[in-house]
Amino acid sequence: MLCPHCGAEMRLMALIEDPPIIEQILKHLQLWNPRPPSEDLDWPDNCQLPLTYAPLLDIA
């Protein structure tokens, strides 16, 4: 990652996984804008994901 202001390399310092804490931080930054729940939660019939197989080396 590069700093958008000076171009210096940035490093990840922490990872927050607790949803209530994430919501609290985003609300404080005025970035919290939850979407209303979708009415149709089923996967569309005509939607397909491309699947690929990549063998992994067994190094154990």
MOPAC internal coordinates of N, CA, C and O (Angstrom, degrees):
PM7 1SCF
backbone

  N    0.0000 0     0.00 0     0.00 0    0    0    0
  C    1.4446 1     0.00 0     0.00 0    1    0    0
  C    1.5203 1   108.46 1     0.00 0    2    1    0
  O    1.2310 1   121.10 1   -37.15 1    3    2    1
  N    1.3042 1   115.50 1   142.85 1    3    2    1
  C    1.4560 1   121.16 1   177.11 1    5    3    2
  C    1.5191 1   110.27 1  -116.67 1    6    5    3
  O    1.2310 1   121.22 1   -36.78 1    7    6    5
  N    1.3299 1   115.27 1   143.22 1    7    6    5
  C    1.4622 1   121.04 1   177.54 1    9    7    6
  C    1.5253 1   109.06 1   -65.66 1   10    9    7
  O    1.2310 1   119.70 1   -51.43 1   11   10    9
  N    1.3364 1   118.17 1   128.57 1   11   10    9
  C    1.4640 1   119.93 1   179.75 1   13   11   10
  C    1.5260 1   112.89 1   -69.96 1   14   13   11
  O    1.2310 1   120.02 1   165.01 1   15   14   13
  N    1.3339 1   117.57 1   -14.99 1   15   14   13
  C    1.4662 1   120.52 1  -177.83 1   17   15   14
  C    1.5251 1   112.56 1   -92.78 1   18   17   15
  O    1.2310 1   120.48 1   134.02 1   19   18   17
  N    1.3572 1   116.70 1   -45.98 1   19   18   17
  C    1.4687 1   118.70 1  -174.58 1   21   19   18
  C    1.5172 1   113.28 1  -117.89 1   22   21   19
  O    1.2310 1   119.41 1   169.65 1   23   22   21
  N    1.3289 1   118.73 1   -10.35 1   23   22   21
  C    1.4528 1   121.75 1   178.92 1   25   23   22
  C    1.5216 1   114.22 1    83.75 1   26   25   23
  O    1.2310 1   119.68 1  -177.20 1   27   26   25
  N    1.3392 1   118.21 1     2.80 1   27   26   25
  C    1.4619 1   121.02 1   179.54 1   29   27   26
  C    1.5260 1   110.28 1   -71.76 1   30   29   27
  O    1.2310 1   121.06 1   -26.11 1   31   30   29
  N    1.3337 1   115.58 1   153.89 1   31   30   29
  C    1.4565 1   120.13 1   178.36 1   33   31   30
  C    1.5262 1   109.75 1   -70.48 1   34   33   31
  O    1.2310 1   120.87 1   -45.64 1   35   34   33
  N    1.3356 1   115.94 1   134.36 1   35   34   33
  C    1.4614 1   121.17 1   177.60 1   37   35   34
  C    1.5255 1   108.12 1  -109.85 1   38   37   35
  O    1.2310 1   120.91 1   -28.36 1   39   38   37
  N    1.3354 1   115.87 1   151.64 1   39   38   37
  C    1.4567 1   121.70 1   178.01 1   41   39   38
  C    1.5204 1   109.65 1  -122.06 1   42   41   39
  O    1.2310 1   120.95 1   -31.09 1   43   42   41
  N    1.3132 1   115.79 1   148.91 1   43   42   41
  C    1.4552 1   121.83 1   177.53 1   45   43   42
  C    1.5193 1   108.32 1   -74.40 1   46   45   43
  O    1.2310 1   120.30 1   -56.37 1   47   46   45
  N    1.3237 1   117.03 1   123.63 1   47   46   45
  C    1.4623 1   121.79 1  -177.32 1   49   47   46
  C    1.5293 1   111.76 1  -100.02 1   50   49   47
  O    1.2310 1   120.01 1   148.95 1   51   50   49
  N    1.3216 1   117.58 1   -31.05 1   51   50   49
  C    1.4607 1   120.64 1  -177.20 1   53   51   50
  C    1.5222 1   108.98 1  -155.69 1   54   53   51
  O    1.2310 1   121.56 1   -22.89 1   55   54   53
  N    1.3122 1   114.62 1   157.11 1   55   54   53
  C    1.4585 1   121.49 1   176.63 1   57   55   54
  C    1.5223 1   107.09 1  -129.68 1   58   57   55
  O    1.2310 1   120.60 1   -59.96 1   59   58   57
  N    1.3090 1   116.46 1   120.04 1   59   58   57
  C    1.4629 1   121.50 1  -178.16 1   61   59   58
  C    1.5209 1   107.93 1  -100.61 1   62   61   59
  O    1.2310 1   120.62 1   -57.26 1   63   62   61
  N    1.3404 1   116.42 1   122.74 1   63   62   61
  C    1.4587 1   121.40 1  -177.12 1   65   63   62
  C    1.5222 1   113.45 1  -113.31 1   66   65   63
  O    1.2310 1   119.48 1   173.15 1   67   66   65
  N    1.3232 1   118.60 1    -6.85 1   67   66   65
  C    1.4604 1   122.76 1  -176.13 1   69   67   66
  C    1.5342 1   109.48 1   -83.04 1   70   69   67
  O    1.2310 1   119.54 1   -70.66 1   71   70   69
  N    1.3505 1   118.49 1   109.34 1   71   70   69
  C    1.4655 1   120.86 1  -175.16 1   73   71   70
  C    1.5314 1   115.33 1   -52.96 1   74   73   71
  O    1.2310 1   118.47 1   137.69 1   75   74   73
  N    1.3457 1   120.52 1   -42.31 1   75   74   73
  C    1.4736 1   118.25 1   178.77 1   77   75   74
  C    1.5348 1   112.99 1   -63.24 1   78   77   75
  O    1.2310 1   120.12 1   145.04 1   79   78   77
  N    1.3254 1   117.38 1   -34.96 1   79   78   77
  C    1.4615 1   120.75 1   178.37 1   81   79   78
  C    1.5254 1   110.02 1   -69.69 1   82   81   79
  O    1.2310 1   120.31 1   138.80 1   83   82   81
  N    1.3237 1   117.01 1   -41.20 1   83   82   81
  C    1.4655 1   120.86 1   177.68 1   85   83   82
  C    1.5237 1   109.71 1   -60.73 1   86   85   83
  O    1.2310 1   120.62 1   135.25 1   87   86   85
  N    1.3274 1   116.42 1   -44.75 1   87   86   85
  C    1.4707 1   120.29 1   178.77 1   89   87   86
  C    1.5269 1   110.95 1   -61.05 1   90   89   87
  O    1.2310 1   120.31 1   136.59 1   91   90   89
  N    1.3335 1   117.01 1   -43.41 1   91   90   89
  C    1.4656 1   121.00 1  -179.62 1   93   91   90
  C    1.5304 1   111.22 1   -62.01 1   94   93   91
  O    1.2310 1   120.21 1   136.79 1   95   94   93
  N    1.3261 1   117.21 1   -43.21 1   95   94   93
  C    1.4706 1   120.89 1   179.57 1   97   95   94
  C    1.5231 1   110.20 1   -64.94 1   98   97   95
  O    1.2310 1   120.37 1   133.46 1   99   98   97
  N    1.3362 1   116.91 1   -46.54 1   99   98   97
  C    1.4622 1   119.94 1  -178.30 1  101   99   98
  C    1.5238 1   111.85 1   -65.86 1  102  101   99
  O    1.2310 1   120.00 1   143.81 1  103  102  101
  N    1.3287 1   117.61 1   -36.19 1  103  102  101
  C    1.4689 1   119.78 1   176.14 1  105  103  102
  C    1.5197 1   110.45 1   -64.64 1  106  105  103
  O    1.2310 1   120.21 1   138.73 1  107  106  105
  N    1.3409 1   117.21 1   -41.27 1  107  106  105
  C    1.4637 1   121.06 1   178.85 1  109  107  106
  C    1.5325 1   110.78 1   -61.60 1  110  109  107
  O    1.2310 1   120.41 1   142.03 1  111  110  109
  N    1.3243 1   116.82 1   -37.97 1  111  110  109
  C    1.4642 1   121.57 1   179.49 1  113  111  110
  C    1.5268 1   112.24 1   -84.28 1  114  113  111
  O    1.2310 1   120.55 1  -177.02 1  115  114  113
  N    1.3207 1   116.56 1     2.98 1  115  114  113
  C    1.4638 1   123.59 1  -177.47 1  117  115  114
  C    1.5304 1   111.36 1    56.74 1  118  117  115
  O    1.2310 1   121.25 1  -139.67 1  119  118  117
  N    1.3351 1   115.21 1    40.33 1  119  118  117
  C    1.4594 1   121.71 1   178.14 1  121  119  118
  C    1.5283 1   111.90 1  -115.66 1  122  121  119
  O    1.2310 1   120.37 1  -177.35 1  123  122  121
  N    1.3418 1   116.89 1     2.65 1  123  122  121
  C    1.4628 1   120.84 1  -178.77 1  125  123  122
  C    1.5148 1   109.15 1   -83.25 1  126  125  123
  O    1.2310 1   120.79 1   -62.87 1  127  126  125
  N    1.3166 1   116.09 1   117.13 1  127  126  125
  C    1.4540 1   121.61 1   178.82 1  129  127  126
  C    1.5252 1   107.57 1  -144.61 1  130  129  127
  O    1.2310 1   120.40 1  -104.92 1  131  130  129
  N    1.3433 1   116.85 1    75.08 1  131  130  129
  C    1.4634 1   118.37 1  -176.72 1  133  131  130
  C    1.5225 1   111.30 1   -65.66 1  134  133  131
  O    1.2310 1   121.74 1   -39.45 1  135  134  133
  N    1.3128 1   114.27 1   140.55 1  135  134  133
  C    1.4588 1   120.01 1   177.19 1  137  135  134
  C    1.5207 1   109.38 1   -81.50 1  138  137  135
  O    1.2310 1   120.07 1   -33.27 1  139  138  137
  N    1.3157 1   117.47 1   146.73 1  139  138  137
  C    1.4682 1   118.55 1   174.59 1  141  139  138
  C    1.5272 1   109.27 1   -64.97 1  142  141  139
  O    1.2310 1   119.93 1   -29.06 1  143  142  141
  N    1.3233 1   117.74 1   150.94 1  143  142  141
  C    1.4636 1   119.64 1  -179.58 1  145  143  142
  C    1.5230 1   111.15 1   -60.80 1  146  145  143
  O    1.2310 1   121.69 1   -39.06 1  147  146  145
  N    1.3044 1   114.38 1   140.94 1  147  146  145
  C    1.4590 1   120.34 1   179.20 1  149  147  146
  C    1.5220 1   109.53 1   -69.95 1  150  149  147
  O    1.2310 1   120.79 1   -39.41 1  151  150  149
  N    1.3173 1   116.09 1   140.59 1  151  150  149
  C    1.4626 1   120.29 1   179.28 1  153  151  150
  C    1.5288 1   110.74 1   -72.96 1  154  153  151
  O    1.2310 1   120.51 1   143.06 1  155  154  153
  N    1.3306 1   116.62 1   -36.94 1  155  154  153
  C    1.4597 1   121.14 1  -177.95 1  157  155  154
  C    1.5267 1   108.55 1  -107.22 1  158  157  155
  O    1.2310 1   120.98 1   -77.81 1  159  158  157
  N    1.3358 1   115.72 1   102.19 1  159  158  157
  C    1.4530 1   119.93 1  -178.52 1  161  159  158
  C    1.5219 1   112.44 1   -93.44 1  162  161  159
  O    1.2310 1   119.92 1   177.17 1  163  162  161
  N    1.3265 1   117.76 1    -2.83 1  163  162  161
  C    1.4568 1   120.59 1   178.92 1  165  163  162
  C    1.5247 1   110.51 1   -77.53 1  166  165  163
  O    1.2310 1   121.14 1   -28.10 1  167  166  165
  N    1.3315 1   115.42 1   151.90 1  167  166  165
  C    1.4580 1   121.56 1   176.75 1  169  167  166
  C    1.5268 1   108.21 1   -70.15 1  170  169  167
  O    1.2310 1   119.59 1   -48.58 1  171  170  169
  N    1.3373 1   118.39 1   131.42 1  171  170  169
  C    1.4713 1   120.13 1   179.71 1  173  171  170
  C    1.5278 1   111.13 1   -59.65 1  174  173  171
  O    1.2310 1   120.66 1   -38.87 1  175  174  173
  N    1.3333 1   116.35 1   141.13 1  175  174  173
  C    1.4619 1   121.21 1  -178.00 1  177  175  174
  C    1.5229 1   112.62 1   -62.21 1  178  177  175
  O    1.2310 1   120.08 1   145.22 1  179  178  177
  N    1.3238 1   117.45 1   -34.78 1  179  178  177
  C    1.4580 1   120.57 1  -175.25 1  181  179  178
  C    1.5326 1   112.70 1   -92.54 1  182  181  179
  O    1.2310 1   119.81 1  -171.15 1  183  182  181
  N    1.3161 1   117.97 1     8.85 1  183  182  181
  C    1.4575 1   121.29 1  -176.75 1  185  183  182
  C    1.5280 1   109.76 1   -99.10 1  186  185  183
  O    1.2310 1   120.77 1   -51.30 1  187  186  185
  N    1.3326 1   116.13 1   128.70 1  187  186  185
  C    1.4554 1   121.10 1   178.49 1  189  187  186
  C    1.5215 1   108.99 1  -133.16 1  190  189  187
  O    1.2310 1   121.00 1   -36.40 1  191  190  189
  N    1.3140 1   115.69 1   143.60 1  191  190  189
  C    1.4556 1   120.90 1   175.57 1  193  191  190
  C    1.5205 1   108.77 1  -100.02 1  194  193  191
  O    1.2310 1   120.21 1   -42.09 1  195  194  193
  N    1.3315 1   117.20 1   137.91 1  195  194  193
  C    1.4637 1   118.14 1   175.50 1  197  195  194
  C    1.5315 1   109.23 1   -72.40 1  198  197  195
  O    1.2310 1   120.66 1   -54.38 1  199  198  197
  N    1.3125 1   116.35 1   125.62 1  199  198  197
  C    1.4556 1   120.98 1   179.39 1  201  199  198
  C    1.5193 1   109.21 1  -109.76 1  202  201  199
  O    1.2310 1   120.71 1   -45.40 1  203  202  201
  N    1.3154 1   116.25 1   134.60 1  203  202  201
  C    1.4614 1   120.80 1   176.87 1  205  203  202
  C    1.5167 1   108.65 1  -128.13 1  206  205  203
  O    1.2310 1   120.80 1   -26.91 1  207  206  205
  N    1.3028 1   116.07 1   153.09 1  207  206  205
  C    1.4554 1   122.26 1   178.50 1  209  207  206
  C    1.5145 1   108.21 1  -111.86 1  210  209  207
  O    1.2310 1   120.85 1   -53.14 1  211  210  209
  N    1.3170 1   115.99 1   126.86 1  211  210  209
  C    1.4578 1   121.10 1   176.79 1  213  211  210
  C    1.5217 1   107.66 1  -126.50 1  214  213  211
  O    1.2310 1   119.88 1   -68.23 1  215  214  213
  N    1.3334 1   117.84 1   111.77 1  215  214  213
  C    1.4579 1   119.37 1  -179.52 1  217  215  214
  C    1.5291 1   110.85 1   -65.92 1  218  217  215
  O    1.2310 1   121.22 1   -36.12 1  219  218  217
  N    1.3285 1   115.27 1   143.88 1  219  218  217
  C    1.4591 1   121.07 1   178.54 1  221  219  218
  C    1.5188 1   109.21 1  -107.99 1  222  221  219
  O    1.2310 1   120.75 1   -36.61 1  223  222  221
  N    1.3199 1   116.17 1   143.39 1  223  222  221
  C    1.4531 1   120.54 1   177.59 1  225  223  222
  C    1.5189 1   109.83 1   -73.23 1  226  225  223
  O    1.2310 1   120.68 1   -43.00 1  227  226  225
  N    1.3188 1   116.30 1   137.00 1  227  226  225
  C    1.4601 1   120.98 1   177.02 1  229  227  226
  C    1.5219 1   107.57 1   -90.12 1  230  229  227
  O    1.2310 1   120.47 1   -75.90 1  231  230  229
  N    1.3227 1   116.71 1   104.10 1  231  230  229
  C    1.4650 1   120.27 1  -176.41 1  233  231  230
  C    1.5211 1   111.91 1  -103.59 1  234  233  231
  O    1.2310 1   120.23 1  -172.28 1  235  234  233
  N    1.3300 1   117.17 1     7.72 1  235  234  233
  C    1.4741 1   120.00 1  -178.43 1  237  235  234
  C    1.5049 1   110.78 1   -78.39 1  238  237  235
  O    1.2310 1   120.10 1   180.00 1  239  238  237

